[in-house]
Amino acid sequence: MKTHKFSPESLMMSHGYKPELSQGAVKCPIFQTSTFEYKTAEEGKAFFEIAYGLREKDPKEELGLIYSRINNPNLEILENRLCLWDKSDDCAVFESGMSAISTVLLEFLKPGDLLVHGNPLYGGTDHFIEHFLTKIGIHVLSVHPDESSEDIISMIKTSGKGDKLAMIFLETPANPTNEIVDIESYKNICKHFSTDDKEVLLAVDNTYMGPLWQHPLQFGADLVLYSATKYIGGHSDLIAGAVLGPAELMIRVKTLRTFLGNMLSPNTAWLLLRSLETLKVRMSQQTENAQQVAAFLNKHSAVEKVNYLGLLKEGTKEHTIYKKQCEAPGAMISFDIKGGEKEAFQFMNSLKLFKIAVSLGSTESLVQHPITMTHAGVDPTHRERMNITDKLIRLSIGVENADDIIWDIEQALENIQSRVLGTNHKFQMVSD
Ligand SMILES: Cc1ncc(COP(=O)(O)O)c(C=O)c1O
């Protein structure tokens, strides 16, 4: 018989789950238990020997479950399924995106090391790096998408800490402006500073693209990170995170997770298993809607500029990177409204279908104002350089009917215009 390889979306309902171990239940139950019974004391001893690295695992040996801070069926099945999207060796799931990010940074950096990070970054990541890592003696160098590889190499050398470079951490596309950088070129910078004794690692936060639209490991990233709260969860009802990468790095991530105790709970893992079954349909619909919304905003005279991957101009550096790395433009849009904070807030307050809330990637459309919300704690000079200004509004597009989403945006734009100008004049649509 001809062999056939199923796509990840076809395996989200079954991969890694054995019904015969759960009374034939078609759906994986929630293994709400803190600990697992060993058949014998010898078996318990054998499991601990492997867990603590006291001996190599025999290839034929089945690893048993020990304790839910170390392993649990819901977590393992979820991790195995997430590996399929990114074609990764292994995955570790966490109780939040921030715990995934902070665990990776703490595991691979030590006092005296240099961390280079891209801009912009999610405000929480930026805060952890700039305010916590610097406090424990980690040197931080911040770089921007408009700097070339040569510029960055020379900045690292000028810092005098090139031999201490341990990691580059990137977000691409970046929150909230959709800035995009070439992952491969950053891996080449890592290689430039790697030696026989030390490999400089590249970690990429892929939250904005979800596991569907970009696969950083295929472009040289060593680790890919997600806030699983976003597209992977997708229903604004849980907080979770994930890290994926090669086995030799993931064993270190999982070991630190065991001792920090910031693994995901079985209940949240179960919710994520349910979410993964619809990941592709949700993200595809969201992307289709976002393309229509971006095209609408791009023609509206009350809008100064739209940041959306689907609107990148052919022939630009960004478009070339987008074509190389991304499979679709995703569902995150930000735009500059004409005016400033006043107009932005009036627009947001006038929306009827959108909810004013941070977070992204869920079934419902959300709107937020990055400079006063998610990025309020970011250094103002960084914000200014990254065009995170009073007039920037971020939209996360959901699965609602696209006409309804566009109607809502249109009536809110009209509302600010009539308040500002005191007229009923409708904003003009700019023709092609
Ligand atoms: C790009 C990005 N990375 C990481 C995080 C942090 O994730 P969590 O809120 O799940 O801790 C967020 C949260 O908004 C984010 O937008």
The ligand as an SDF file (V2000), in Angstrom:
LIG
                    3D

 16 16  0  0  0  0  0  0  0  0999 V2000
    4.6810   38.2360   21.4590 C   0  0  0  0  0  0  0  0  0  0  0  0
    4.3910   37.8380   22.8840 C   0  0  0  0  0  0  0  0  0  0  0  0
    5.2580   37.0420   23.5280 N   0  0  0  0  0  0  0  0  0  0  0  0
    5.0390   36.6660   24.8030 C   0  0  0  0  0  0  0  0  0  0  0  0
    3.9320   37.1030   25.5100 C   0  0  0  0  0  0  0  0  0  0  0  0
    3.7400   36.6730   26.9440 C   0  0  0  0  0  0  0  0  0  0  0  0
    2.8180   35.6440   27.0190 O   0  0  0  0  0  0  0  0  0  0  0  0
    1.8620   35.3280   28.2870 P   0  0  0  0  0  0  0  0  0  0  0  0
    0.9600   36.4980   28.4550 O   0  0  0  0  0  0  0  0  0  0  0  0
    1.1850   34.0590   27.8940 O   0  0  0  0  0  0  0  0  0  0  0  0
    2.7540   35.1660   29.4650 O   0  0  0  0  0  0  0  0  0  0  0  0
    2.9990   37.9090   24.8680 C   0  0  0  0  0  0  0  0  0  0  0  0
    1.7930   38.3750   25.5950 C   0  0  0  0  0  0  0  0  0  0  0  0
    1.0530   39.2260   25.1380 O   0  0  0  0  0  0  0  0  0  0  0  0
    3.2380   38.3000   23.5250 C   0  0  0  0  0  0  0  0  0  0  0  0
    2.3860   39.1080   22.8650 O   0  0  0  0  0  0  0  0  0  0  0  0
  1  2  1  0
  2  3  1  0
  2 15  2  0
  3  4  2  0
  4  5  1  0
  5  6  1  0
  5 12  2  0
  6  7  1  0
  7  8  1  0
  8  9  2  0
  8 10  1  0
  8 11  1  0
 12 13  1  0
 12 15  1  0
 13 14  2  0
 15 16  1  0
M  END
$$$$
